[in-house]
């Protein structure tokens, strides 16, 4: 007998909400798992942007309970030979394509079991070559939400595809980081944290620069002056660059992978 889980399925896609795609995913899940509770993380990942999808999924997942099932569909390779995966990462379950979308979650996990989906028993038929999210991944998520056993879904595999999420590089006293995500407010989230040794008093003893502009370290977005570039430790623990009541992304023509430096 399989163990019942929370019945909670969290969805993350690049489908948007204009079309029927998200509704189709939910319909399949509820047809297979009528008692499931569905939570939308977001459906506004930029189209086909697996890096943004991976970052968003890794940012949201820690705040969900044990037993939650995550269905992530950002899949520019749909219809190709790329694999489809289901995994248990610590106490949570993840379903999605093997294109790096799940890789940040996998890297963080202390205990990880990954299965390539090969058992077609739970899939819809026929399987569309353009909508594996509906025909393969959604019924798989429903099966797991119902308490189904992970290892019955296919064959165990090792982690493969990964997104290009690099660590900062230190050169002398300067840390060279990157913008890894731009949120809907125009805040620039970097891959850097304030060094522990640089903390002291109300403001860390560091100098942060972006495109030759200094960013004053403050405790909150509201502590910045109008039109001033500031740096704040965001809710994920990473340094974020922001402009009070405005978009730093627009004001500084920012793009992901832009360099940000921190000197301590």
Secondary structure as a PSIPRED ss2 file (coil, helix, strand):
# PSIPRED VFORMAT (PSIPRED V4.0)

   1 X C   1.000  0.000  0.000
   2 X C   1.000  0.000  0.000
   3 X C   1.000  0.000  0.000
   4 X C   1.000  0.000  0.000
   5 X C   1.000  0.000  0.000
   6 X C   1.000  0.000  0.000
   7 X C   1.000  0.000  0.000
   8 X E   0.000  0.000  1.000
   9 X E   0.000  0.000  1.000
  10 X E   0.000  0.000  1.000
  11 X E   0.000  0.000  1.000
  12 X E   0.000  0.000  1.000
  13 X E   0.000  0.000  1.000
  14 X C   1.000  0.000  0.000
  15 X C   1.000  0.000  0.000
  16 X C   1.000  0.000  0.000
  17 X C   1.000  0.000  0.000
  18 X C   1.000  0.000  0.000
  19 X C   1.000  0.000  0.000
  20 X C   1.000  0.000  0.000
  21 X H   0.000  1.000  0.000
  22 X H   0.000  1.000  0.000
  23 X H   0.000  1.000  0.000
  24 X H   0.000  1.000  0.000
  25 X H   0.000  1.000  0.000
  26 X H   0.000  1.000  0.000
  27 X H   0.000  1.000  0.000
  28 X H   0.000  1.000  0.000
  29 X H   0.000  1.000  0.000
  30 X H   0.000  1.000  0.000
  31 X H   0.000  1.000  0.000
  32 X H   0.000  1.000  0.000
  33 X C   1.000  0.000  0.000
  34 X C   1.000  0.000  0.000
  35 X C   1.000  0.000  0.000
  36 X C   1.000  0.000  0.000
  37 X E   0.000  0.000  1.000
  38 X E   0.000  0.000  1.000
  39 X E   0.000  0.000  1.000
  40 X E   0.000  0.000  1.000
  41 X E   0.000  0.000  1.000
  42 X E   0.000  0.000  1.000
  43 X C   1.000  0.000  0.000
  44 X C   1.000  0.000  0.000
  45 X C   1.000  0.000  0.000
  46 X C   1.000  0.000  0.000
  47 X C   1.000  0.000  0.000
  48 X C   1.000  0.000  0.000
  49 X C   1.000  0.000  0.000
  50 X H   0.000  1.000  0.000
  51 X H   0.000  1.000  0.000
  52 X H   0.000  1.000  0.000
  53 X H   0.000  1.000  0.000
  54 X H   0.000  1.000  0.000
  55 X H   0.000  1.000  0.000
  56 X H   0.000  1.000  0.000
  57 X H   0.000  1.000  0.000
  58 X H   0.000  1.000  0.000
  59 X H   0.000  1.000  0.000
  60 X H   0.000  1.000  0.000
  61 X H   0.000  1.000  0.000
  62 X C   1.000  0.000  0.000
  63 X C   1.000  0.000  0.000
  64 X C   1.000  0.000  0.000
  65 X C   1.000  0.000  0.000
  66 X C   1.000  0.000  0.000
  67 X C   1.000  0.000  0.000
  68 X C   1.000  0.000  0.000
  69 X E   0.000  0.000  1.000
  70 X E   0.000  0.000  1.000
  71 X E   0.000  0.000  1.000
  72 X E   0.000  0.000  1.000
  73 X E   0.000  0.000  1.000
  74 X C   1.000  0.000  0.000
  75 X C   1.000  0.000  0.000
  76 X C   1.000  0.000  0.000
  77 X C   1.000  0.000  0.000
  78 X C   1.000  0.000  0.000
  79 X C   1.000  0.000  0.000
  80 X C   1.000  0.000  0.000
  81 X C   1.000  0.000  0.000
  82 X C   1.000  0.000  0.000
  83 X C   1.000  0.000  0.000
  84 X E   0.000  0.000  1.000
  85 X E   0.000  0.000  1.000
  86 X E   0.000  0.000  1.000
  87 X E   0.000  0.000  1.000
  88 X E   0.000  0.000  1.000
  89 X E   0.000  0.000  1.000
  90 X C   1.000  0.000  0.000
  91 X C   1.000  0.000  0.000
  92 X E   0.000  0.000  1.000
  93 X E   0.000  0.000  1.000
  94 X E   0.000  0.000  1.000
  95 X E   0.000  0.000  1.000
  96 X E   0.000  0.000  1.000
  97 X E   0.000  0.000  1.000
  98 X C   1.000  0.000  0.000
  99 X C   1.000  0.000  0.000
 100 X C   1.000  0.000  0.000
 101 X C   1.000  0.000  0.000
 102 X C   1.000  0.000  0.000
 103 X H   0.000  1.000  0.000
 104 X H   0.000  1.000  0.000
 105 X H   0.000  1.000  0.000
 106 X H   0.000  1.000  0.000
 107 X H   0.000  1.000  0.000
 108 X H   0.000  1.000  0.000
 109 X C   1.000  0.000  0.000
 110 X C   1.000  0.000  0.000
 111 X C   1.000  0.000  0.000
 112 X E   0.000  0.000  1.000
 113 X E   0.000  0.000  1.000
 114 X E   0.000  0.000  1.000
 115 X E   0.000  0.000  1.000
 116 X E   0.000  0.000  1.000
 117 X E   0.000  0.000  1.000
 118 X C   1.000  0.000  0.000
 119 X C   1.000  0.000  0.000
 120 X H   0.000  1.000  0.000
 121 X H   0.000  1.000  0.000
 122 X H   0.000  1.000  0.000
 123 X C   1.000  0.000  0.000
 124 X C   1.000  0.000  0.000
 125 X C   1.000  0.000  0.000
 126 X C   1.000  0.000  0.000
 127 X C   1.000  0.000  0.000
 128 X C   1.000  0.000  0.000
 129 X C   1.000  0.000  0.000
 130 X C   1.000  0.000  0.000
 131 X C   1.000  0.000  0.000
 132 X H   0.000  1.000  0.000
 133 X H   0.000  1.000  0.000
 134 X H   0.000  1.000  0.000
 135 X H   0.000  1.000  0.000
 136 X H   0.000  1.000  0.000
 137 X H   0.000  1.000  0.000
 138 X H   0.000  1.000  0.000
 139 X H   0.000  1.000  0.000
 140 X H   0.000  1.000  0.000
 141 X H   0.000  1.000  0.000
 142 X H   0.000  1.000  0.000
 143 X H   0.000  1.000  0.000
 144 X H   0.000  1.000  0.000
 145 X H   0.000  1.000  0.000
 146 X C   1.000  0.000  0.000
 147 X C   1.000  0.000  0.000
 148 X C   1.000  0.000  0.000
 149 X C   1.000  0.000  0.000
 150 X H   0.000  1.000  0.000
 151 X H   0.000  1.000  0.000
 152 X H   0.000  1.000  0.000
 153 X C   1.000  0.000  0.000
 154 X E   0.000  0.000  1.000
 155 X E   0.000  0.000  1.000
 156 X E   0.000  0.000  1.000
 157 X E   0.000  0.000  1.000
 158 X C   1.000  0.000  0.000
 159 X C   1.000  0.000  0.000
 160 X C   1.000  0.000  0.000
 161 X C   1.000  0.000  0.000
 162 X C   1.000  0.000  0.000
 163 X C   1.000  0.000  0.000
 164 X C   1.000  0.000  0.000
 165 X C   1.000  0.000  0.000
 166 X C   1.000  0.000  0.000
 167 X C   1.000  0.000  0.000
 168 X C   1.000  0.000  0.000
 169 X E   0.000  0.000  1.000
 170 X E   0.000  0.000  1.000
 171 X E   0.000  0.000  1.000
 172 X C   1.000  0.000  0.000
 173 X C   1.000  0.000  0.000
 174 X E   0.000  0.000  1.000
 175 X E   0.000  0.000  1.000
 176 X E   0.000  0.000  1.000
 177 X E   0.000  0.000  1.000
 178 X E   0.000  0.000  1.000
 179 X E   0.000  0.000  1.000
 180 X E   0.000  0.000  1.000
 181 X E   0.000  0.000  1.000
 182 X E   0.000  0.000  1.000
 183 X C   1.000  0.000  0.000
 184 X C   1.000  0.000  0.000
 185 X C   1.000  0.000  0.000
 186 X C   1.000  0.000  0.000
 187 X C   1.000  0.000  0.000
 188 X E   0.000  0.000  1.000
 189 X E   0.000  0.000  1.000
 190 X E   0.000  0.000  1.000
 191 X C   1.000  0.000  0.000
 192 X C   1.000  0.000  0.000
 193 X C   1.000  0.000  0.000
 194 X C   1.000  0.000  0.000
 195 X C   1.000  0.000  0.000
 196 X H   0.000  1.000  0.000
 197 X H   0.000  1.000  0.000
 198 X H   0.000  1.000  0.000
 199 X C   1.000  0.000  0.000
 200 X C   1.000  0.000  0.000
 201 X C   1.000  0.000  0.000
 202 X C   1.000  0.000  0.000
 203 X C   1.000  0.000  0.000
 204 X C   1.000  0.000  0.000
 205 X C   1.000  0.000  0.000
 206 X C   1.000  0.000  0.000
 207 X E   0.000  0.000  1.000
 208 X E   0.000  0.000  1.000
 209 X E   0.000  0.000  1.000
 210 X E   0.000  0.000  1.000
 211 X C   1.000  0.000  0.000
 212 X C   1.000  0.000  0.000
 213 X E   0.000  0.000  1.000
 214 X E   0.000  0.000  1.000
 215 X E   0.000  0.000  1.000
 216 X E   0.000  0.000  1.000
 217 X E   0.000  0.000  1.000
 218 X C   1.000  0.000  0.000
 219 X C   1.000  0.000  0.000
 220 X C   1.000  0.000  0.000
 221 X H   0.000  1.000  0.000
 222 X H   0.000  1.000  0.000
 223 X H   0.000  1.000  0.000
 224 X C   1.000  0.000  0.000
 225 X C   1.000  0.000  0.000
 226 X E   0.000  0.000  1.000
 227 X C   1.000  0.000  0.000
 228 X C   1.000  0.000  0.000
 229 X E   0.000  0.000  1.000
 230 X E   0.000  0.000  1.000
 231 X E   0.000  0.000  1.000
 232 X E   0.000  0.000  1.000
 233 X E   0.000  0.000  1.000
 234 X C   1.000  0.000  0.000
 235 X C   1.000  0.000  0.000
 236 X C   1.000  0.000  0.000
 237 X C   1.000  0.000  0.000
 238 X C   1.000  0.000  0.000
 239 X E   0.000  0.000  1.000
 240 X E   0.000  0.000  1.000
 241 X E   0.000  0.000  1.000
 242 X E   0.000  0.000  1.000
 243 X E   0.000  0.000  1.000
 244 X E   0.000  0.000  1.000
 245 X C   1.000  0.000  0.000
 246 X E   0.000  0.000  1.000
 247 X C   1.000  0.000  0.000
 248 X H   0.000  1.000  0.000
 249 X H   0.000  1.000  0.000
 250 X H   0.000  1.000  0.000
 251 X H   0.000  1.000  0.000
 252 X C   1.000  0.000  0.000
 253 X C   1.000  0.000  0.000
 254 X C   1.000  0.000  0.000
 255 X C   1.000  0.000  0.000
 256 X C   1.000  0.000  0.000
 257 X C   1.000  0.000  0.000
 258 X C   1.000  0.000  0.000
 259 X E   0.000  0.000  1.000
 260 X E   0.000  0.000  1.000
 261 X E   0.000  0.000  1.000
 262 X E   0.000  0.000  1.000
 263 X E   0.000  0.000  1.000
 264 X C   1.000  0.000  0.000
